[in-house]
């Protein structure tokens, strides 16, 4: 499996953990996914987890990283605006 496939698999694992509200596990999967391959979606979801943990600085950093990759990512822009 290539880097992109591994990153996608880790991202999907993170999404499953988020759905079941296992945010610490989801965060670990997202960080591993991002270490393998950067993605807007992974940065955005990691930002959401930081928000849920009341880590404003971490959330802002993640949303800004997502926007650095795609300035037209309206979801990250909206979430950043809510902080």
N, C-alpha and C positions, 0 to 999 in steps of 0.2 A: 504494500500500500504506500502510495506517495505521500508527500507532506500535506498536500491539499486534502487528500482522502482522510488522513489521520486527523487533521484539523477539523474537518467536517464531522467526523465521528465524535470527537471530543465535544464539539459544539452541540451536537444532538443530545449527548449525554447530559450536558449542562442544562439544556432546555427541559429535559425530563425531570431533573432535580429541581429546577425552578417551579415547575408545575406542581410538584409535591411539597413545595416550600422548604426544601433542604438547601438553603441558600449558601451555607459554608461549602458544601460539596459542589454546588453549581459554580461557585466562585473558583474553586480549584480547577474544575474542568475548563472553564473559560480561560483562565490564565495559561493552562497547558495548551489550549487551542491557539491562543494568541502567540505563544512561544513558537508554535509550529508554523503558523501562517496568520498574518494580520487580517482582520476582517471588520467591516463596519458593524455588522450584526453582533459580533462577539464583544466589541468595545461598548456598544450600546447596552447590551444585556448586563455586562459587568457594571456599567454605570448605574443601571437600575438596582442592582444588588447593593452597590455602595449607598444609594439613596435609602433603601430599606434598612440599612444598618446605620443610618444617620451620619454617614461619612461624606459630607458635602464636598470636601476637597478631592477625594477619590472619584466621586461621581463626575464632578466638573472635568477632571483630567480625562476620564474615559469618554465623555461626550465630545470633548474637544478633539480627542484622538480620532473618533469616528468622523467628525466633521473635517479634520485634516485629510482624511482619505476620500471623503465625498461631501463637498460643501453643500450639495443639494439634498442631504439626508434630513428631511423634514422632521422625522421622528426624533432624532438626536437633538436637533435644534429646538424642538418643542419641549423636550424633557429638560434641556439645559435652561430654557426660559422659565420653567416651573420651580427651579431651585432658588 
